[in-house]
């Protein structure tokens, strides 16, 4: 019978250490990272790009200028016509990329094809990690490598299956990237859409969401992609999403054969959130509606921010979509003369507010604010301190003007 023992370690005996990043604030060394997204958009292109940059020492992070070995397991793509051509397209050092596979021997010593199974084969993988000093393991998709004893739907079984892999990452100070698909849930929570067990994202210290760029008018049929952080236990706040672009290309083998393939490249940053990327076509439609709304509302000049916000709410446009679209089309927040209430203005427009007519009366207010027009000087709202906040509207009708 086994003997169990509870261990207690004084915190003073633990030597603190900083987090090291394989890929700055996105993929930590010594930890499990999950990247998820809908099929066919290029998650595997992204992992191929990361693997190639690790092999060439070009990835922004702790291993910049220090090329390292990568181990890559792909259950869905063939190495000859897909994986290796993609690696070639992004200038990988192929000698530093190891493609994981498995062979088995029957009772007669014959070799038969096999498949890596988690968690049982983690010790065999660990041997290669140590021999090569590998700094990245990619498992694509992670659910394709769970053995028959561990269900992807059970939290406890997922933890038992992935625990040894996460421990390998800690022991060898390497990064593990697990690729996953989204489930068919109607939830708007990105973490609830990844796999069918919450244990996958609970074990991961970084969870990345990959999808079509919400600002790409061609949607899923376009070439633009966005990589956002759905969960980041270790990163600093404010890490921006990345924009990427998929392009077709041709590589030439040593024998002179040309092979058509594709690559993905980082092109910049994005203000999109994980929820934006998850929204797909619906989010793009909402963003376009918000753009048309802002251009219409602000087309004749600056308008009070609160008026625009109230009108947007009445039009069914969410605050998140409105603010993101405002940033996207460079709508300015201004206070003419450096005082008074905040106004929104389209780029290139002069600062001539249109919320007051020539007689000092309101000519463009949401219904929620129209009752203010009847206030006289005794009903002034000025002096409550709200004029110090950019999201408040303050009116002083003593002089027939907005404060």
C-alpha positions as CSV (number, residue, x, y, z in Angstrom):
1,X,0.0,0.0,0.0
2,X,1.4,3.4,-1.0
3,X,2.1,6.0,1.7
4,X,1.0,9.6,1.1
5,X,2.5,12.6,2.8
6,X,1.7,16.3,2.8
7,X,4.7,18.5,2.3
8,X,5.1,22.0,3.6
9,X,7.8,24.3,2.3
10,X,8.5,27.7,3.9
11,X,8.2,30.5,1.4
12,X,11.5,31.8,2.6
13,X,13.2,28.7,1.2
14,X,11.9,29.3,-2.3
15,X,14.2,31.3,-4.7
16,X,12.0,33.7,-6.7
17,X,12.7,33.9,-10.5
18,X,11.4,36.0,-13.3
19,X,9.2,34.6,-16.1
20,X,11.1,34.0,-19.3
21,X,9.2,34.3,-22.5
22,X,9.8,32.3,-25.7
23,X,7.6,34.8,-27.4
24,X,7.2,38.1,-25.6
25,X,4.2,38.1,-23.3
26,X,2.5,35.4,-25.4
27,X,4.3,32.1,-25.0
28,X,6.1,31.6,-21.7
29,X,9.0,29.2,-21.3
30,X,8.4,26.4,-18.8
31,X,4.7,26.6,-19.2
32,X,1.8,25.3,-21.3
33,X,0.2,27.7,-23.9
34,X,-3.0,27.0,-25.7
35,X,-3.8,28.6,-29.1
36,X,-7.4,28.1,-30.3
37,X,-9.5,29.1,-33.3
38,X,-11.9,28.0,-35.9
39,X,-10.6,25.4,-38.5
40,X,-9.0,26.5,-41.7
41,X,-7.9,30.0,-40.7
42,X,-4.2,29.3,-40.2
43,X,-3.5,28.3,-36.6
44,X,-1.0,25.7,-37.9
45,X,0.6,28.4,-40.1
46,X,1.2,30.4,-37.0
47,X,2.8,27.6,-35.0
48,X,4.9,26.9,-38.1
49,X,6.0,30.5,-38.1
50,X,6.9,30.4,-34.4
51,X,8.8,27.1,-34.8
52,X,10.8,28.6,-37.7
53,X,11.7,31.7,-35.8
54,X,12.8,29.7,-32.8
55,X,15.1,27.7,-35.1
56,X,16.6,30.8,-36.6
57,X,16.9,32.8,-33.4
58,X,14.5,35.5,-34.7
59,X,11.6,35.2,-32.4
60,X,11.2,38.3,-30.1
61,X,11.8,36.9,-26.6
62,X,14.4,35.3,-24.4
63,X,15.9,33.3,-27.2
64,X,16.4,36.1,-29.7
65,X,19.8,35.5,-31.5
66,X,20.0,32.0,-29.9
67,X,18.7,29.4,-32.4
68,X,17.1,26.4,-30.6
69,X,15.6,23.0,-31.4
70,X,11.9,22.5,-31.8
71,X,9.8,19.3,-31.6
72,X,6.6,19.4,-33.6
73,X,3.8,16.8,-33.6
74,X,1.1,17.2,-36.2
75,X,-1.8,14.7,-36.3
76,X,-3.6,16.3,-39.3
77,X,-0.9,17.5,-41.8
78,X,1.5,15.4,-43.8
79,X,5.1,16.3,-43.3
80,X,6.1,15.9,-47.0
81,X,3.5,18.1,-48.7
82,X,2.4,20.4,-45.9
83,X,4.6,20.8,-42.8
84,X,8.0,20.9,-44.4
85,X,7.1,23.2,-47.3
86,X,5.5,25.6,-44.8
87,X,8.7,25.5,-42.7
88,X,10.7,26.2,-45.8
89,X,8.4,29.2,-46.7
90,X,9.4,30.9,-43.5
91,X,13.1,30.2,-43.7
92,X,13.3,27.6,-40.9
93,X,16.5,25.8,-40.1
94,X,15.2,22.4,-40.9
95,X,18.1,20.7,-39.0
96,X,16.7,22.2,-35.8
97,X,13.0,21.1,-36.4
98,X,12.2,17.6,-35.2
99,X,9.0,16.0,-36.4
100,X,7.6,13.7,-33.6
101,X,6.3,10.3,-34.6
102,X,6.1,6.9,-33.0
103,X,6.8,3.3,-34.0
104,X,5.8,0.2,-32.2
105,X,7.2,-3.3,-32.2
106,X,5.0,-6.4,-32.1
107,X,5.8,-9.6,-30.3
108,X,7.7,-10.8,-33.3
109,X,9.8,-7.7,-33.5
110,X,8.1,-6.3,-36.5
111,X,7.8,-2.5,-36.7
112,X,4.2,-1.2,-36.9
113,X,3.0,2.4,-37.3
114,X,1.9,4.0,-34.0
115,X,0.7,7.3,-32.7
116,X,2.0,9.3,-29.8
117,X,-0.4,9.1,-26.8
118,X,-0.6,11.3,-23.8
119,X,0.2,11.0,-21.0
120,X,2.0,7.6,-21.5
121,X,4.6,8.7,-24.0
122,X,5.7,11.9,-22.2
123,X,8.8,10.2,-20.9
124,X,9.8,9.2,-24.4
125,X,9.3,12.8,-25.6
126,X,11.3,14.0,-22.6
127,X,14.3,12.0,-23.8
128,X,14.4,13.9,-27.1
129,X,13.8,17.2,-25.4
130,X,16.9,16.6,-23.2
131,X,19.0,15.2,-26.0
132,X,18.3,18.2,-28.3
133,X,17.9,20.8,-25.6
134,X,14.7,21.7,-27.3
135,X,13.0,24.9,-26.2
136,X,9.6,24.4,-27.9
137,X,7.2,21.5,-28.3
138,X,4.1,22.0,-30.6
139,X,1.3,19.5,-30.3
140,X,-1.3,20.0,-33.1
141,X,-4.1,19.4,-32.1
142,X,-3.7,18.4,-28.5
143,X,-7.0,16.4,-28.5
144,X,-5.6,14.2,-31.3
145,X,-3.0,12.8,-29.0
146,X,-5.0,11.9,-25.9
147,X,-5.0,8.2,-25.3
148,X,-8.2,6.2,-25.2
149,X,-8.3,6.3,-21.4
150,X,-8.6,10.0,-21.1
151,X,-11.6,11.9,-22.4
152,X,-11.4,15.4,-23.7
153,X,-14.7,16.1,-22.0
154,X,-13.6,15.2,-18.5
155,X,-11.8,17.8,-16.4
156,X,-10.1,15.2,-14.2
157,X,-9.0,13.1,-17.1
158,X,-7.7,16.1,-19.1
159,X,-5.7,17.2,-16.0
160,X,-4.2,13.7,-15.7
161,X,-3.4,13.5,-19.4
162,X,-1.7,17.0,-19.6
163,X,-0.2,17.2,-16.2
164,X,3.0,15.2,-17.2
165,X,3.4,17.4,-20.3
166,X,3.1,20.6,-18.2
167,X,5.6,19.1,-15.7
168,X,8.0,18.3,-18.6
169,X,7.8,22.0,-19.7
170,X,8.7,23.1,-16.1
171,X,11.5,20.6,-15.7
172,X,13.2,21.3,-19.0
173,X,12.3,25.0,-19.1
174,X,10.8,24.7,-22.6
175,X,7.5,26.0,-24.0
176,X,4.6,23.7,-25.0
177,X,2.1,25.1,-27.5
178,X,-1.1,23.0,-27.7
179,X,-3.3,23.7,-30.7
180,X,-7.1,23.5,-30.2
181,X,-10.3,24.0,-32.1
182,X,-13.3,26.0,-30.8
183,X,-16.4,24.1,-29.7
184,X,-20.0,24.8,-31.0
185,X,-21.1,26.5,-27.8
186,X,-23.1,29.8,-28.3
187,X,-21.2,31.3,-25.4
188,X,-19.6,34.7,-25.9
189,X,-16.9,33.8,-23.3
190,X,-13.7,32.9,-25.3
191,X,-12.5,30.4,-22.6
192,X,-15.9,28.6,-22.7
193,X,-15.6,28.2,-26.5
194,X,-12.2,26.4,-26.3
195,X,-12.6,22.6,-26.1
196,X,-15.3,20.8,-24.1
197,X,-13.4,20.7,-20.8
198,X,-12.3,23.8,-18.9
199,X,-9.2,21.9,-17.7
200,X,-7.4,22.7,-21.0
201,X,-7.5,26.5,-20.4
202,X,-7.2,26.1,-16.6
203,X,-3.8,24.3,-16.9
204,X,-2.5,26.7,-19.6
205,X,-0.8,29.8,-18.3
206,X,-1.4,31.6,-21.6
207,X,-4.4,31.1,-23.8
208,X,-4.3,32.7,-27.3
209,X,-7.3,33.2,-29.6
210,X,-6.6,33.2,-33.3
211,X,-9.1,34.2,-36.0
212,X,-10.1,36.4,-38.9
213,X,-9.4,40.1,-38.4
214,X,-12.8,41.7,-37.4
215,X,-11.8,44.8,-39.5
216,X,-11.2,42.8,-42.6
217,X,-14.1,43.5,-45.0
218,X,-13.6,40.1,-46.6
219,X,-14.1,38.3,-43.3
220,X,-13.0,34.6,-43.2
221,X,-12.3,34.8,-47.0
222,X,-9.7,37.5,-46.5
223,X,-6.1,37.2,-45.7
224,X,-5.9,39.2,-42.5
225,X,-5.8,37.5,-39.1
226,X,-5.6,38.6,-35.5
227,X,-3.9,36.9,-32.5
228,X,-5.3,38.0,-29.1
229,X,-4.8,36.9,-25.5
230,X,-7.9,35.3,-24.0
231,X,-6.0,34.5,-20.7
232,X,-2.6,35.6,-19.5
233,X,-1.7,34.7,-16.0
234,X,1.9,35.8,-16.3
235,X,1.8,38.7,-18.7
236,X,1.7,42.4,-18.0
237,X,-1.6,44.2,-18.6
238,X,-2.1,46.0,-21.9
239,X,-0.4,43.6,-24.3
240,X,-1.8,44.4,-27.7
241,X,-3.2,41.9,-30.2
242,X,-1.2,41.1,-33.3
243,X,-2.3,41.5,-36.8
244,X,-1.1,38.9,-39.3
245,X,-1.5,38.2,-43.0
246,X,-1.6,34.9,-44.9
247,X,0.0,34.8,-48.3
248,X,0.4,32.0,-50.9
249,X,3.9,31.2,-52.0
250,X,6.1,28.7,-53.7
251,X,9.2,26.9,-52.4
252,X,11.8,25.0,-54.3
253,X,13.2,21.7,-53.1
254,X,16.9,20.7,-53.3
255,X,15.9,18.6,-56.3
256,X,14.4,21.7,-58.1
257,X,10.8,20.8,-57.5
258,X,8.4,23.7,-56.9
259,X,5.7,23.2,-54.3
260,X,2.9,25.6,-53.6
261,X,2.3,26.5,-50.0
262,X,1.4,29.4,-47.7
263,X,3.0,31.4,-44.9
264,X,1.8,33.9,-42.3
265,X,3.6,37.0,-41.2
266,X,3.1,39.5,-38.4
267,X,2.1,42.9,-39.8
268,X,1.4,45.1,-36.8
269,X,-0.9,45.4,-33.7
270,X,-4.7,45.6,-33.3
271,X,-7.1,47.0,-30.7
272,X,-9.3,43.9,-31.2
273,X,-10.2,41.8,-28.1
274,X,-10.7,38.1,-27.9
275,X,-14.4,38.8,-27.8
276,X,-14.1,40.7,-31.1
277,X,-12.3,37.9,-32.8
278,X,-14.8,35.4,-31.4
279,X,-17.6,37.4,-32.9
280,X,-16.5,36.7,-36.5
281,X,-18.9,37.9,-39.1
282,X,-21.4,39.3,-36.6
283,X,-18.7,41.5,-35.0
284,X,-17.6,42.8,-38.4
285,X,-21.2,43.7,-39.3
286,X,-21.6,45.5,-35.9
287,X,-18.3,47.4,-36.5
288,X,-19.4,48.5,-40.0
289,X,-22.8,49.7,-38.6
290,X,-21.0,51.7,-35.9
291,X,-18.7,53.3,-38.5
292,X,-21.7,54.4,-40.6
293,X,-23.4,55.7,-37.4
294,X,-20.4,57.8,-36.3
295,X,-19.8,59.2,-39.8
296,X,-23.5,60.2,-39.9
297,X,-23.7,61.7,-36.4
298,X,-20.4,63.6,-36.7
299,X,-20.6,64.5,-40.4
300,X,-21.5,68.2,-39.7
301,X,-19.1,68.8,-37.0
302,X,-18.3,68.0,-33.3
303,X,-21.1,66.6,-31.1
304,X,-21.2,66.2,-27.3
305,X,-19.8,62.8,-26.4
306,X,-22.8,62.0,-24.2
307,X,-25.2,62.8,-27.0
308,X,-23.4,60.4,-29.4
309,X,-23.3,57.7,-26.7
310,X,-27.0,58.0,-26.0
311,X,-27.9,57.9,-29.6
312,X,-25.7,54.9,-30.1
313,X,-27.5,53.1,-27.3
314,X,-30.8,54.0,-28.8
315,X,-29.6,52.5,-32.1
316,X,-28.6,49.2,-30.5
317,X,-24.8,49.8,-30.8
318,X,-22.9,48.4,-27.8
319,X,-20.5,50.6,-25.9
320,X,-17.6,48.3,-26.7
321,X,-18.3,48.3,-30.4
322,X,-18.8,52.1,-30.4
323,X,-15.5,52.8,-28.6
324,X,-13.5,50.3,-30.7
325,X,-14.8,51.8,-33.9
326,X,-14.1,55.3,-32.6
327,X,-10.5,54.4,-32.2
328,X,-10.4,52.6,-35.6
329,X,-11.6,55.6,-37.6
330,X,-9.6,58.1,-35.4
331,X,-12.5,60.0,-34.0
332,X,-11.1,62.7,-31.7
333,X,-12.2,63.7,-28.2
334,X,-12.0,67.4,-27.8
335,X,-12.8,70.2,-25.3
336,X,-12.9,73.5,-27.2
337,X,-11.0,76.1,-25.3
338,X,-9.8,73.4,-22.9
339,X,-13.0,73.6,-20.8
340,X,-16.6,72.4,-20.8
341,X,-18.0,69.0,-21.8
342,X,-16.2,66.6,-24.1
343,X,-17.1,66.4,-27.7
344,X,-16.4,63.9,-30.5
345,X,-15.1,65.0,-33.8
346,X,-14.2,63.3,-37.1
347,X,-10.6,63.7,-38.2
348,X,-10.1,66.8,-40.4
349,X,-13.3,68.6,-39.2
350,X,-13.2,72.1,-37.7
351,X,-14.2,72.5,-34.0
352,X,-17.6,74.0,-34.6
353,X,-20.1,72.1,-32.3
354,X,-23.6,71.7,-33.7
355,X,-25.4,70.9,-30.6
356,X,-26.5,74.6,-30.1
357,X,-28.3,76.7,-32.8
358,X,-27.7,80.4,-33.2
359,X,-30.1,81.2,-30.4
360,X,-28.2,79.0,-28.0
361,X,-30.8,76.3,-28.1
362,X,-30.2,72.5,-28.5
363,X,-30.7,71.3,-32.0
364,X,-29.3,67.8,-31.8
365,X,-30.0,65.9,-28.6
366,X,-31.0,62.3,-27.9
367,X,-34.6,62.1,-26.6
368,X,-33.2,61.3,-23.2
369,X,-31.7,64.8,-22.9
370,X,-34.3,67.0,-24.7
371,X,-36.1,67.8,-21.5
372,X,-33.0,69.9,-20.5
373,X,-34.0,72.5,-23.1
374,X,-36.8,73.8,-20.8
375,X,-34.5,74.6,-17.9
376,X,-34.0,78.2,-16.9
377,X,-31.1,79.9,-15.0
378,X,-32.5,78.6,-11.7
379,X,-32.1,75.0,-12.9
380,X,-28.5,75.2,-13.8
381,X,-26.7,71.9,-13.4
382,X,-23.3,73.5,-13.2
383,X,-21.2,73.2,-10.0
384,X,-21.8,69.6,-9.2
385,X,-18.2,68.7,-10.1
386,X,-19.3,66.5,-13.0
387,X,-17.7,68.8,-15.5
388,X,-14.4,67.3,-14.5
389,X,-15.3,64.0,-16.0
390,X,-15.1,63.5,-19.8
391,X,-18.1,61.1,-19.8
392,X,-20.5,63.6,-18.2
393,X,-22.6,66.4,-19.7
394,X,-23.0,69.7,-17.8
395,X,-25.3,72.5,-18.9
396,X,-25.4,76.1,-17.7
397,X,-28.2,78.0,-19.3
398,X,-27.5,81.2,-17.5
399,X,-25.7,82.4,-20.6
400,X,-27.5,80.1,-23.0
401,X,-24.4,78.0,-23.5
402,X,-23.0,74.6,-22.7
403,X,-20.5,74.5,-19.9
